[in-house]
């Protein structure tokens, strides 16, 4: 049994991790905390004996477990929840409980062997959180400004105070984002390159840095994309999505966090093509 490569599925929720080892059939639950992860490590096989650990993307609740297991040396694949549902449907698995979901993910890892993609570092996740929070406040600020034109009296004064508070919070976030970028030499160099593109500001640069891999990775992909395209055509979006290992909706869905990153990617590509 020790010569077998184990496939492990982990169903993630806010409070718990349900774990299933495909080769042994062992299944158990631990808290989704550092203490729970430490107890998991003592029960897992050694990293060289594990073929894949599969988790579903669960709105961020899976990030700490995935990062911790990756740092421990395991091959961790975070898949889209749609992939897990489609695989369960193909296996004619109608039941849906946490333990069943963990079993399906373990089977998925054994039969499909999903690719292992590099995870964002803790610093990049923090930058992404700051950029996301800034965008949320900007959306609220826009709604409040539109709402103020229809109000009168004390209600209008209340909205004005809220707008002032939002402006101050956005300025604070801008300072925190800039400090986070300046603390990393690679980010400073990348920001300098991106800001050299006409029309690209610090907000777009920060969004690009937070949403895409580090400079050494996405610059190499941009160079490869530059060589493969003789001109930018109508398939630009789908090609960018494929090369960055992102769903095409990441570049086309207005509600997605990458909606502000399309222009700097396009501008940077044209900039590098012309030099």
VENSULWO-V647005 format. One line per field, one symbol per residue. ss: DSSP state (@ for helix, = for strand, . for the rest). psi: psi as a letter, one per 40 degrees, with the letter a starting at -180 (. if undefined). A space follows every 50 residues. Layout:
ss=???
psi=???
This chain:
ss=.....=======...======.....=====..@@@@@@@@@@...@@@= ======......@@@@@@@@@....====.@@@@@@@@@@.......@@@ @@@@@@@@@@@..........@@@@@@@@@@@@@@@@@@@@@@@@@@@.. ..@@@@@@@@@@@@@@@@@@@@@@@@@@@@@@..@@@@@@@@@@@..... .@@@@@@@@@@...@@@@@@@@@@@@@@.......@@@@@@@@.....@@ @@.........@@@@@@@@@@@@..
psi=ddeihihhhhhhaddihhhhhddeehhihiigiddddddddeeiiideeh dihhiihffeeedddddddddeeihhhhiiddddddddddefhdigiddd ddddddddddddgiihihiiidddddddddddddddddddddddddddee iibdddddddddddddddddddddddddddddehddddddddddeehheh addddddddddiiidddddddddddddehdihaeeddddddddefiided edhdeieedeedddddddddddde.
